[in-house]
Amino acid sequence: MAYDYLLIAAASLVGLVVIAATALKGWQGWLELKTRELEQARGPDLGSAPGMARIEIADLKERIRKLEAIAAGVDL
């Protein structure tokens, strides 16, 4: 009688491991699909990262210059 319960428990454990492995494989595939979709939606690169950083810094400097001029009462 105890042998029957042990066999049922072992079979259930093996079944659970198979289901968990299948679910994990499906999850990894779904994540890869979403990664590819995000890469396609991102569009073309607008330049190198250092180049873009320089453009953003120049834009911020221009904004600061305009704000300082407004604060000083200079009409642009």
C-alpha positions in Angstrom: 0.0 0.0 0.0 2.8 2.5 0.9 4.5 1.6 -2.4 1.5 2.7 -4.3 1.5 6.1 -2.6 5.2 6.5 -3.2 4.8 5.7 -6.9 1.9 8.2 -7.2 4.0 10.9 -5.4 7.0 10.3 -7.7 4.9 10.3 -10.8 3.2 13.6 -9.7 6.6 15.1 -9.0 7.9 14.2 -12.4 4.8 15.6 -14.1 5.2 18.8 -12.1 8.8 19.1 -13.2 7.9 18.6 -16.9 5.1 21.2 -16.7 7.4 23.7 -14.9 10.2 23.2 -17.6 7.7 23.7 -20.4 6.3 26.8 -18.8 9.9 28.2 -18.3 10.7 27.5 -22.0 7.5 29.3 -23.1 8.3 32.3 -20.8 11.8 32.6 -22.2 10.4 32.5 -25.8 7.8 35.2 -24.9 10.5 37.4 -23.4 12.7 37.0 -26.6 9.7 37.9 -28.8 9.0 41.0 -26.8 12.7 42.0 -26.9 12.6 41.7 -30.7 9.4 43.8 -30.9 11.0 46.5 -28.8 14.1 46.5 -30.9 12.0 46.9 -34.1 9.9 49.6 -32.6 12.9 51.6 -31.5 13.6 52.7 -35.1 16.9 53.7 -36.6 19.8 55.0 -34.5 20.1 58.7 -34.5 23.8 58.7 -34.0 26.4 57.6 -31.5 25.7 58.0 -27.8 28.5 60.5 -27.2 27.3 62.6 -30.1 23.7 62.6 -28.8 25.0 63.5 -25.3 26.8 66.5 -26.8 23.7 67.7 -28.6 21.6 67.4 -25.4 24.3 69.3 -23.4 24.3 72.1 -26.0 20.5 72.2 -25.9 20.6 72.5 -22.1 23.2 75.2 -22.2 21.1 77.2 -24.7 18.0 76.8 -22.4 20.1 78.0 -19.4 21.3 81.0 -21.4 17.8 82.0 -22.4 16.6 81.6 -18.8 19.5 83.8 -17.5 18.6 86.4 -20.1 15.0 86.4 -19.0 16.0 86.7 -15.4 18.3 89.6 -16.2 15.5 91.3 -18.1 17.1 91.1 -21.5 14.6 90.7 -24.3 15.6 88.0 -26.8 
